[in-house]
Amino acid sequence: MTLKNVLQHSNYINSKAEYLGEGAWHQAWKLTGDQHEPLVLRIPKKFAYNKEVPYDEAALKAEYGGTDLYYRSVNQVVPGAAPEMFVYHVSVELTYTIESFAGNHVNLHTLSKDDALEMGEVIGQLYREVEQVDHGLEGLGYLTWNKERGLHGHFLSDFQEFIEDECKEVMDDYHELSLKRPIFDNPDLRDGIKKICETRLKAISHPVLTNQDASPENWLIDKGQIRLIDPLPILYFGEVMAGNFLNLYETLFVELSHTERYKKHQFNECQETLKGIADGFVKGYCAQNPDSIVILRGEQMLQVLDSAVNHVRMLEEGLNEEQIIRYGSKEDVGERLSVFHDKLIDLLKFT
């Protein structure tokens, strides 16, 4: 598959294609021409994290169908906050997506404190409002696709039972962690995590459409408007993914800033800006509702716990090449556990 083949198939053969770069899974070009607005063409990479990526029709249609649905949901609540045009083609011979050009990346290193807070607030409010859109899909969890059902959540079980099982897994994970790393064996920590699970069970009603990929790479600015690209949609409990956002911006991005995956962003040099975006996100997502803040911070705490558990398991099993690219060396992974511990203790004040 060549760029020329894709341009011919998509009827943009007369457009000028300017190479934009590559992410973890796609290469991207900006398409310009007299007959259309600026567009972005993405073609899947044949290799990602130094491994060949096999063709998978169902996975590609789930990914691109989910992106299409999320873009439409975003634009339903805030017109123009996501690309207005999105098309995709999936086949063995040709696979690509084309969407509206959404603007330029936000430069975190030049963002003022006030602008960081405002950006976070806009994103937080967008997350909350998209959760209120009727997505019309069956199931829960990561989106999947097949010919019989089309796009749907991977799990078709009862949502309440699913969350009950997940809460049990959370407590089992904490027990495992406290046995393997006694620094985490703390009665207050155990009781706090248990309380968060109990609160989650009471707060749940139904799965919503939300976004797991909160990377700053995916937030652009165009004529002063914050715009989202390249989401990872999931049918889930909204506060879980909001807690994931806070875990990333307050903890993980800085901790992973020297790894091969993230070092180009130099997150360690803009820690206060990331924290400002997180603070703004809480304001926008929770609208200053104290109960909502408690739930959100509790879910952040469970995300930190999950990070700690996964780090211990990586140490036990040994890191593969992709994990080294994403998380660094074995020593890096081990040293990060103390950061997770301190963050968990700090978040106890919200339980």
C-alpha positions in Angstrom: 0.0 0.0 0.0 1.5 3.3 -1.0 0.5 6.9 -0.4 -0.3 7.3 -4.1 -2.7 4.2 -4.0 -4.6 5.7 -1.0 -4.9 9.2 -2.7 -6.2 7.5 -5.9 -8.7 5.4 -4.0 -10.0 8.3 -1.9 -10.2 10.7 -4.8 -7.6 13.1 -3.5 -5.0 12.3 -6.0 -4.7 16.0 -7.0 -4.2 17.1 -3.4 -0.8 18.1 -2.0 0.3 15.7 0.7 2.6 17.1 3.4 4.0 14.6 5.8 3.1 15.4 9.4 4.9 12.6 11.3 3.9 9.4 13.0 2.3 8.3 16.2 2.5 4.9 17.9 0.3 3.2 15.3 -0.2 5.6 12.3 1.7 7.8 9.9 -0.1 11.1 9.0 -0.2 13.5 6.1 -1.9 16.9 5.7 -3.9 17.1 2.5 -4.5 20.5 0.9 -6.2 21.4 -2.4 -8.5 24.0 -4.1 -11.5 21.7 -3.9 -11.6 20.9 -0.2 -10.7 22.1 3.3 -7.4 21.0 4.9 -7.5 17.3 5.8 -5.4 14.7 7.6 -4.8 11.3 6.1 -3.7 8.5 8.4 -2.3 5.1 7.3 -1.6 2.3 9.8 2.1 1.5 10.3 3.2 -2.0 9.4 5.4 -2.1 12.6 4.7 -0.6 16.0 6.8 -1.0 19.1 9.3 -2.9 16.9 6.7 -5.6 16.2 4.8 -6.3 13.0 1.1 -5.3 13.1 -1.0 -8.0 11.4 -4.1 -7.0 9.5 -7.3 -7.3 11.7 -10.5 -6.2 10.0 -12.6 -6.4 13.2 -10.1 -4.4 15.3 -9.7 -1.7 12.7 -13.5 -1.3 12.2 -13.9 -1.2 15.9 -11.2 1.5 16.3 -12.3 3.7 13.4 -16.1 3.1 14.0 -15.5 4.1 17.6 -13.6 7.2 16.6 -16.4 8.2 14.2 -19.0 7.8 17.0 -17.0 9.7 19.5 -16.3 12.6 17.1 -20.1 12.9 16.4 -20.9 12.8 20.1 -18.3 15.5 20.9 -19.6 17.7 18.1 -23.2 17.2 19.3 -22.4 18.9 22.6 -19.7 21.3 21.4 -19.8 21.9 17.7 -16.3 22.0 16.2 -14.6 20.4 19.2 -13.7 17.4 17.1 -13.1 16.9 13.4 -16.4 17.5 11.6 -15.5 15.2 8.7 -14.3 11.6 9.3 -14.2 8.8 6.8 -12.4 5.5 6.8 -11.7 2.5 4.5 -10.7 -1.0 5.8 -9.4 -3.7 3.5 -6.4 -6.0 3.2 -5.2 -3.9 0.2 -6.0 -0.4 1.5 -6.7 0.9 5.0 -6.8 4.6 5.9 -8.7 7.4 7.6 -9.3 10.9 6.4 -10.6 13.7 8.7 -10.8 17.4 9.0 -7.6 19.2 9.9 -8.2 20.2 13.5 -5.4 22.7 14.2 -2.0 22.7 15.9 -0.7 20.9 19.0 -0.8 22.8 22.2 2.7 23.7 23.4 2.7 22.8 27.1 6.0 24.5 27.6 4.7 27.9 26.7 1.2 27.6 28.2 0.5 30.0 31.1 -0.9 28.9 34.4 -4.3 30.5 33.6 -4.4 29.0 30.2 -3.6 25.5 31.6 -6.4 25.8 34.1 -8.8 27.0 31.3 -7.8 24.2 29.0 -8.3 21.6 31.7 -11.7 23.0 32.5 -12.8 22.9 28.9 -11.7 19.3 28.6 -13.3 18.3 31.9 -16.6 19.8 30.9 -16.5 18.2 27.5 -15.9 14.7 29.1 -18.9 15.2 31.3 -21.2 16.4 28.5 -20.3 13.7 26.1 -21.1 11.1 28.8 -24.7 12.4 28.7 -25.1 11.7 24.9 -27.1 8.6 24.1 -24.5 6.3 22.3 -27.1 3.7 21.3 -24.6 0.8 21.7 -25.0 -2.6 23.5 -22.5 -3.9 26.0 -19.6 -2.3 27.9 -15.9 -2.1 27.9 -13.6 -1.6 24.9 -15.5 -1.4 21.6 -15.4 -4.3 19.3 -17.0 -5.1 15.9 -18.4 -8.1 14.1 -20.7 -8.7 11.1 -23.6 -9.8 13.3 -23.7 -7.0 15.9 -21.7 -4.2 14.3 -20.1 -1.9 16.8 -20.7 -2.8 20.5 -19.0 -3.1 23.9 -16.8 -6.2 24.3 -18.7 -7.4 27.4 -22.4 -8.1 27.1 -22.9 -9.0 30.8 -25.0 -7.0 33.3 -23.2 -3.7 34.1 -23.9 -3.8 37.8 -22.6 -7.4 38.1 -19.5 -6.4 36.1 -18.7 -3.5 38.4 -19.3 -5.7 41.5 -16.8 -8.2 40.1 -14.4 -5.4 39.2 -14.5 -4.0 42.8 -13.7 -7.5 44.1 -10.7 -7.5 41.8 -9.6 -4.1 43.1 -9.6 -5.4 46.7 -7.8 -8.6 45.6 -5.2 -6.5 43.8 -4.6 -4.4 46.9 -4.2 -7.5 49.0 -1.7 -8.9 46.5 0.2 -5.6 46.4 0.4 -5.2 50.2 1.7 -8.8 50.5 4.4 -8.3 47.9 5.3 -4.8 48.8 4.7 -4.2 52.6 5.1 -0.4 52.1 1.5 -0.5 50.8 0.2 -2.5 53.8 -1.7 0.2 55.6 -5.0 -0.1 57.3 -6.1 3.4 56.3 -5.2 2.7 52.7 -7.1 -0.6 52.8 -10.2 1.1 54.3 -10.0 4.0 51.9 -9.9 1.7 48.8 -12.8 -0.3 50.2 -14.8 2.8 50.8 -14.2 4.0 47.2 -15.5 0.6 45.9 -18.6 0.9 48.0 -19.2 4.5 46.7 -18.7 3.3 43.1 -21.4 0.6 43.5 -23.9 3.2 44.7 -23.0 5.8 42.0 -23.3 3.5 39.0 -26.4 3.5 36.7 -25.3 2.6 33.2 -22.2 2.6 30.9 -21.5 5.9 29.1 -19.3 6.6 26.1 -16.1 8.1 27.3 -12.4 8.4 26.3 -9.4 6.6 27.7 -6.7 8.3 25.6 -6.1 11.6 27.4 -2.6 12.3 26.0 -1.7 16.0 25.3 -0.8 14.8 21.8 -4.5 14.5 21.1 -5.6 18.0 22.2 -5.1 20.6 19.5 -6.0 24.3 19.3 -7.6 26.0 16.3 -8.6 29.7 16.4 -8.7 29.6 20.2 -10.8 26.5 20.4 -9.6 23.3 22.1 -10.2 20.3 19.8 -9.9 16.6 20.3 -8.4 14.0 17.9 -7.5 10.3 18.0 -9.6 9.2 21.0 -9.8 5.7 22.5 -13.6 5.3 23.1 -14.9 2.9 25.7 -18.3 2.1 27.2 -17.7 2.4 30.9 -18.3 4.3 34.2 -17.4 7.9 33.3 -15.5 8.7 36.5 -13.1 5.8 35.9 -11.8 7.4 32.7 -11.8 10.9 34.4 -9.7 9.4 37.2 -7.4 8.0 34.5 -7.0 11.5 33.2 -5.9 12.8 36.6 -3.5 9.9 37.1 -1.9 10.7 33.8 -1.6 14.4 34.3 -0.7 14.4 38.0 1.6 11.4 38.1 2.3 9.2 35.1 3.3 11.6 32.4 6.0 13.1 34.5 7.2 9.7 35.8 7.4 8.4 32.2 8.9 11.5 30.7 12.3 10.0 30.1 11.1 6.8 28.4 11.5 6.2 24.7 7.7 6.6 24.2 7.4 10.0 25.9 10.8 11.6 26.1 10.2 13.9 23.1 7.5 15.7 25.1 9.8 16.6 28.0 6.9 16.4 30.4 9.3 16.6 33.4 9.9 20.3 32.4 6.2 21.2 32.5 5.0 19.4 35.6 3.2 22.5 37.0 1.4 23.0 33.6 0.2 19.4 33.7 -1.0 19.8 37.3 -2.8 23.0 36.2 -4.6 21.1 33.4 -5.6 18.4 36.0 -7.0 21.1 38.4 -9.0 22.7 35.7 -10.3 19.3 34.6 -11.7 18.6 38.1 -13.4 22.0 38.0 -14.9 21.4 34.6 -15.9 17.8 35.2 -17.3 18.2 38.6 -18.8 21.7 38.4 -17.7 22.3 42.0 -20.0 19.5 43.3 -18.3 18.1 46.4 -19.8 14.6 46.0 -18.6 14.4 42.4 -15.1 15.5 43.4 -14.9 12.8 46.1 -16.0 10.1 43.5 -13.5 11.4 40.9 -10.6 11.6 43.3 -11.5 8.1 44.5 -11.3 6.8 41.0 -8.0 8.5 40.5 -6.8 6.6 43.6 -7.9 3.3 42.1 -6.0 4.2 38.9 -2.8 4.8 40.9 -3.3 1.5 42.6 -3.7 -0.2 39.3 -0.5 1.4 38.1 1.3 0.1 41.1 0.0 -3.4 40.7 0.9 -3.5 37.0 4.4 -2.3 37.8 4.9 -5.1 40.4 3.7 -7.6 37.9 6.1 -6.3 35.2 9.0 -6.7 37.7 7.9 -10.3 38.4 7.3 -11.3 34.8 10.1 -9.3 33.2 9.6 -6.5 30.8 9.1 -7.1 27.1 10.3 -4.7 24.4 7.1 -2.8 24.2 7.0 -2.3 27.9 10.6 -1.1 28.0 9.7 1.5 25.3 6.7 2.7 27.3 7.8 2.3 30.9 11.6 2.3 30.9 14.1 -0.1 32.5 13.4 -2.6 35.3 15.1 -0.1 37.7 12.8 2.7 36.5 9.8 0.5 37.2 10.9 -0.5 40.6 11.7 3.1 41.7 8.3 4.3 40.6 6.5 2.2 43.2 7.5 4.7 46.0 5.9 7.5 43.9 2.7 5.5 43.6 2.7 4.9 47.4 3.1 8.5 48.2 0.3 9.5 45.8 -2.1 7.0 47.3 -1.4 8.3 50.8 -1.9 11.9 49.5 -5.3 11.0 47.9 -6.6 9.4 51.1 -7.7 12.9 52.2 -10.5 12.7 49.6 -12.0 9.5 50.9 
